[in-house]
Amino acid sequence: MLDRARSALNRIPGYTGYRAKERRRDDDRAVRNQLADDLDASAAQIESIGRDLANQRRLDAIQPVESLFRQIGHLANRVRTAPSGYAGLYDEREIDELALDQLRRFDEQAAKEASTLAEQVTSLQRGAALPGDFAPALATAVDEVSRLSALWDGRTRVVETARPSPETELVSLLDPAVPQTSTTKPIVLSVGDAFAIYDRNAIVTAKLRIDAAPHDVTLMRMDSGPDWLFLLQGDTTKAATVTETPDEQRPEGTVLFDGPGRSKATDHTGTNAEAAVVATIVESGAAGDKESSIWIRLDWGKQRRQYSGIAIHPSDLETFGRPTE
């Protein structure tokens, strides 16, 4: 498998492995383009699976397949459009040799993982053509995309800092056999931060955080509204884009939270307001043939607000921090 990964790198024209300072930007771009092309090929295959499922009228299976298609496409876009800046790996200062070695190892592992994903997608396509449940094969491919995304995050840190990663972190990223001891990294956004959902970019202009143990709930206004980004994190992670709605009866579905909490609201002026709140959050339609929806009710004594909208996969959300002037 490692030989196959090295072979994949060696087939990139002119790839020198970052040793020549004047070639580093070209090498990085070549690696990114090759990996993005491989991911695009897997995404195209997933898209074909979705069409086949639609033709078979297996509507309950289409949504998770489409979600996987978006995840792979999102990762391919991240890989292809990563900036080749003038700091970090491309700086004029001397680059740590260990960082260069790690970068080569990241590229070998990414090539290997992309090849593994391609094999899993082919297996998924065979399973989708047969009657029966192919959810396990789909879950395996989703896990592989998540692993590739984490691997790319680790590689990006080395590129941007030109410093090697700690060995413990490196082992967890490069060796899939090593058990992961940490939980999923929480999504953190503050007022003024930029983020993207699919092809839409937005700035957080107001934030409402609710401490609803064991969950942490946030509602973040997207630009001037009316849309809000909803995040529920804790034992599980849920995300959605919602808008404020009139008072209505609670829908049927899975209750994600129902009870008291503590809210803290912050806007672009830096003003904070804290209060006790009763929150009710319901997810509907998760097991049907459509995307699930999220319904939220917040009660502050005599004041009540309700929101509803369509759930998104957390991996479809990309954060950028505060934009620079």
C-alpha positions as CSV (number, residue, x, y, z in Angstrom):
1,M,0.0,0.0,0.0
2,L,2.8,2.4,0.9
3,D,4.5,1.6,-2.4
4,R,1.3,2.4,-4.2
5,A,1.1,5.8,-2.4
6,R,4.7,6.6,-3.3
7,S,3.9,5.6,-6.9
8,A,1.0,8.0,-6.9
9,L,3.2,10.8,-5.9
10,N,6.0,9.9,-8.3
11,R,3.6,10.0,-11.2
12,I,3.1,13.7,-10.7
13,P,5.3,15.5,-13.3
14,G,8.3,17.2,-11.7
15,Y,7.4,16.4,-8.1
16,T,10.6,16.7,-6.0
17,G,9.2,16.3,-2.5
18,Y,9.7,20.0,-1.3
19,R,13.4,19.7,-1.0
20,A,14.1,22.5,-3.5
21,K,13.0,25.8,-2.0
22,E,12.1,27.3,-5.4
23,R,9.9,24.3,-6.3
24,R,7.9,24.0,-3.1
25,R,4.9,26.0,-4.3
26,D,4.8,24.0,-7.5
27,D,5.1,20.7,-5.7
28,D,2.4,21.6,-3.3
29,R,0.0,22.7,-6.1
30,A,0.8,19.4,-8.0
31,V,0.0,17.3,-4.9
32,R,-3.2,19.2,-4.2
33,N,-4.4,19.0,-7.8
34,Q,-3.7,15.2,-7.9
35,L,-5.5,14.5,-4.7
36,A,-8.5,16.8,-5.6
37,D,-8.8,15.0,-9.0
38,D,-8.9,11.6,-7.2
39,L,-11.6,12.9,-4.8
40,D,-13.6,14.4,-7.7
41,A,-13.5,10.9,-9.3
42,S,-14.9,9.4,-6.2
43,A,-17.5,12.1,-5.9
44,A,-18.6,11.5,-9.5
45,Q,-19.0,7.8,-8.7
46,I,-21.1,8.7,-5.7
47,E,-23.3,10.9,-7.8
48,S,-23.8,8.0,-10.2
49,I,-24.9,5.8,-7.3
50,G,-27.5,8.5,-6.3
51,R,-28.9,8.5,-9.8
52,D,-29.2,4.7,-9.8
53,L,-31.0,4.8,-6.4
54,A,-33.4,7.4,-7.8
55,N,-34.1,5.1,-10.8
56,Q,-34.7,2.2,-8.4
57,R,-37.1,4.4,-6.3
58,R,-35.0,3.7,-3.2
59,L,-35.8,7.2,-1.9
60,D,-34.8,6.5,1.7
61,A,-31.2,5.8,0.6
62,I,-30.7,8.9,-1.6
63,Q,-30.2,11.6,1.2
64,P,-27.3,9.9,3.0
65,V,-25.6,9.2,-0.4
66,E,-26.1,12.8,-1.4
67,S,-24.6,13.9,1.9
68,L,-21.5,11.8,1.2
69,F,-21.3,13.3,-2.3
70,R,-21.3,16.8,-0.8
71,Q,-18.7,15.9,1.8
72,I,-16.3,14.5,-0.8
73,G,-16.9,17.5,-3.1
74,H,-16.4,19.9,-0.2
75,L,-13.1,18.3,0.7
76,A,-11.9,18.3,-2.9
77,N,-12.6,22.0,-3.1
78,R,-10.7,22.6,0.1
79,V,-7.7,20.7,-1.2
80,R,-7.7,22.3,-4.6
81,T,-8.2,25.9,-3.5
82,A,-5.9,25.9,-0.4
83,P,-3.7,29.1,-0.7
84,S,-0.1,28.8,-1.6
85,G,0.9,31.8,0.5
86,Y,4.3,33.4,1.1
87,A,4.6,32.3,4.8
88,G,5.2,28.9,6.3
89,L,6.5,26.4,3.8
90,Y,7.1,29.1,1.2
91,D,9.0,31.5,3.4
92,E,12.5,32.5,2.6
93,R,13.8,31.4,6.0
94,E,15.3,27.9,6.5
95,I,12.6,25.3,6.8
96,D,12.8,22.6,9.5
97,E,13.9,19.3,7.9
98,L,11.6,17.4,10.1
99,A,8.6,19.5,8.8
100,L,9.6,18.6,5.2
101,D,9.8,15.0,6.1
102,Q,6.4,15.1,7.8
103,L,4.9,16.8,4.8
104,R,6.1,14.0,2.5
105,R,4.6,11.5,5.0
106,F,1.3,13.4,4.9
107,D,1.3,13.3,1.1
108,E,2.0,9.6,1.1
109,Q,-0.8,8.9,3.6
110,A,-3.3,11.2,1.7
111,A,-2.6,9.3,-1.5
112,K,-3.1,6.0,0.3
113,E,-6.4,7.2,1.9
114,A,-7.7,8.5,-1.4
115,S,-7.0,5.1,-3.0
116,T,-8.8,3.4,0.0
117,L,-11.8,5.7,-0.5
118,A,-11.9,4.9,-4.2
119,E,-12.0,1.2,-3.3
120,Q,-14.8,1.8,-0.7
121,V,-16.9,3.8,-3.2
122,T,-16.6,1.0,-5.8
123,S,-17.7,-1.5,-3.2
124,L,-20.5,0.8,-2.2
125,Q,-21.6,1.0,-5.9
126,R,-21.7,-2.8,-6.1
127,G,-23.8,-2.9,-2.9
128,A,-26.2,-0.3,-4.1
129,A,-26.9,-2.3,-7.2
130,L,-28.1,-5.2,-5.0
131,P,-31.2,-5.5,-2.8
132,G,-30.6,-5.1,0.9
133,D,-29.0,-2.7,3.3
134,F,-25.7,-1.1,2.2
135,A,-25.6,1.3,5.2
136,P,-22.4,-0.3,6.7
137,A,-20.5,0.3,3.4
138,L,-21.8,3.8,3.3
139,A,-20.8,4.5,6.9
140,T,-17.3,3.1,6.2
141,A,-16.9,5.6,3.3
142,V,-18.2,8.5,5.5
143,D,-15.6,7.6,8.1
144,E,-12.8,7.5,5.5
145,V,-13.8,11.0,4.3
146,S,-13.7,12.3,7.8
147,R,-10.3,10.8,8.3
148,L,-9.0,12.3,5.1
149,S,-10.3,15.7,6.2
150,A,-8.5,15.4,9.6
151,L,-5.4,14.3,7.7
152,W,-5.6,17.4,5.5
153,D,-6.0,19.7,8.5
154,G,-2.8,18.3,10.0
155,R,-1.0,18.7,6.7
156,T,-2.2,22.3,6.4
157,R,-0.8,23.2,9.8
158,V,2.6,22.0,8.8
159,V,2.4,24.0,5.5
160,E,1.3,27.2,7.3
161,T,3.8,27.0,10.2
162,A,6.7,25.2,8.5
163,R,7.0,23.4,11.9
164,P,6.6,19.7,12.5
165,S,3.6,18.4,14.4
166,P,4.0,16.8,17.8
167,E,4.8,13.1,17.4
168,T,1.6,12.0,19.3
169,E,-0.6,14.0,16.9
170,L,1.3,12.8,13.9
171,V,0.9,9.1,14.9
172,S,-2.9,9.6,15.4
173,L,-3.2,11.1,11.9
174,L,-0.9,8.9,9.9
175,D,-1.7,5.5,11.5
176,P,-5.4,4.6,11.3
177,A,-4.7,1.5,13.5
178,V,-4.0,3.8,16.5
179,P,-7.2,4.3,18.5
180,Q,-8.4,7.9,18.7
181,T,-8.5,9.1,22.3
182,S,-10.0,12.5,21.7
183,T,-13.5,13.4,20.8
184,T,-14.6,15.3,17.8
185,K,-13.2,18.8,17.8
186,P,-16.0,21.2,18.7
187,I,-17.1,23.9,16.2
188,V,-16.4,27.3,17.6
189,L,-17.7,30.6,16.1
190,S,-17.7,34.1,17.5
191,V,-19.4,37.3,16.4
192,G,-17.4,38.6,13.5
193,D,-16.2,35.2,12.3
194,A,-16.7,34.1,8.7
195,F,-18.0,30.7,7.7
196,A,-19.4,28.9,4.7
197,I,-22.2,26.4,4.2
198,Y,-22.0,24.7,0.8
199,D,-21.5,27.7,-1.6
200,R,-22.8,30.4,0.8
201,N,-20.5,32.6,2.7
202,A,-21.6,34.5,5.8
203,I,-20.4,36.5,8.8
204,V,-21.7,35.9,12.4
205,T,-23.4,39.2,13.4
206,A,-25.1,38.0,16.6
207,K,-24.8,34.9,18.7
208,L,-27.1,33.3,21.3
209,R,-25.4,30.6,23.3
210,I,-27.4,28.3,25.6
211,D,-25.8,26.1,28.2
212,A,-28.2,23.2,28.3
213,A,-26.1,20.4,29.9
214,P,-25.0,18.0,28.6
215,H,-25.4,20.0,25.4
216,D,-24.1,23.3,24.2
217,V,-26.5,25.1,21.9
218,T,-25.7,28.1,19.7
219,L,-27.7,30.2,17.3
220,M,-25.7,32.6,15.1
221,R,-27.3,35.1,12.9
222,M,-25.9,34.9,9.3
223,D,-25.1,38.4,8.1
224,S,-28.2,40.6,8.6
225,G,-30.6,37.6,8.7
226,P,-33.2,36.3,8.5
227,D,-31.2,33.0,8.5
228,W,-29.4,31.6,11.6
229,L,-26.9,28.8,12.0
230,F,-27.9,26.4,14.7
231,L,-25.4,24.1,16.4
232,L,-26.0,21.5,19.1
233,Q,-22.8,19.9,20.4
234,G,-22.1,17.5,23.3
235,D,-23.0,13.8,23.2
236,T,-23.9,14.4,19.6
237,T,-23.5,17.1,17.0
238,K,-26.4,18.6,15.0
239,A,-26.4,21.6,12.7
240,A,-29.1,23.4,10.7
241,T,-29.9,26.7,9.0
242,V,-33.1,28.1,10.6
243,T,-35.3,31.1,10.5
244,E,-37.6,32.6,13.1
245,T,-41.2,31.4,12.8
246,P,-44.5,32.2,14.4
247,D,-45.6,30.4,17.6
248,E,-46.8,26.9,16.7
249,Q,-47.4,23.5,18.2
250,R,-44.3,21.3,18.8
251,P,-43.9,18.9,15.9
252,E,-43.6,15.1,16.2
253,G,-40.0,13.8,16.1
254,T,-36.9,13.1,18.2
255,V,-36.5,15.4,21.2
256,L,-32.9,16.5,21.2
257,F,-33.3,18.7,24.3
258,D,-36.2,19.8,26.5
259,G,-35.5,21.6,29.8
260,P,-34.0,24.6,31.5
261,G,-30.7,26.3,30.6
262,R,-28.8,29.5,30.7
263,S,-28.6,31.8,27.7
264,K,-26.0,34.5,26.8
265,A,-26.7,36.8,23.8
266,T,-23.9,38.8,22.1
267,D,-24.1,41.2,19.2
268,H,-21.6,43.1,17.0
269,T,-21.4,45.9,19.5
270,G,-20.1,43.5,22.2
271,T,-23.2,43.9,24.3
272,N,-23.9,40.8,26.4
273,A,-27.2,39.8,28.0
274,E,-27.7,36.7,30.2
275,A,-30.9,35.0,31.4
276,A,-32.5,31.7,32.4
277,V,-34.3,30.0,29.5
278,V,-36.3,26.9,28.8
279,A,-35.3,25.3,25.5
280,T,-37.0,22.6,23.4
281,I,-35.3,21.2,20.3
282,V,-36.9,18.6,18.1
283,E,-35.6,16.8,15.0
284,S,-38.2,15.5,12.5
285,G,-38.0,13.4,9.4
286,A,-34.6,11.9,10.1
287,A,-35.7,8.4,9.1
288,G,-37.8,9.4,6.1
289,D,-37.1,10.0,2.5
290,K,-36.4,13.7,3.0
291,E,-33.8,15.8,4.8
292,S,-34.5,16.1,8.5
293,S,-35.7,19.4,10.0
294,I,-34.9,21.2,13.2
295,W,-37.5,23.0,15.4
296,I,-36.5,25.2,18.3
297,R,-38.5,26.9,21.0
298,L,-36.9,29.3,23.5
299,D,-38.9,30.7,26.5
300,W,-37.6,33.5,28.7
301,G,-40.6,34.0,31.0
302,K,-43.0,36.1,29.0
303,Q,-40.8,36.2,25.9
304,R,-40.8,33.3,23.4
305,R,-39.0,32.7,20.1
306,Q,-39.3,29.8,17.7
307,Y,-37.1,28.8,14.8
308,S,-37.3,26.0,12.2
309,G,-35.2,24.9,9.3
310,I,-33.4,22.1,7.4
311,A,-30.6,20.1,9.0
312,I,-27.1,20.1,7.5
313,H,-24.2,17.8,8.0
314,P,-21.6,19.3,10.3
315,S,-18.9,18.5,7.7
316,D,-20.7,20.8,5.3
317,L,-19.8,23.8,7.5
318,E,-16.4,25.4,7.1
319,T,-15.1,28.1,9.5
320,F,-12.5,30.8,8.6
321,G,-12.2,32.9,11.7
322,R,-12.3,36.7,11.6
323,P,-11.7,38.2,8.1
324,T,-8.6,40.4,7.8
325,E,-8.8,43.9,6.2
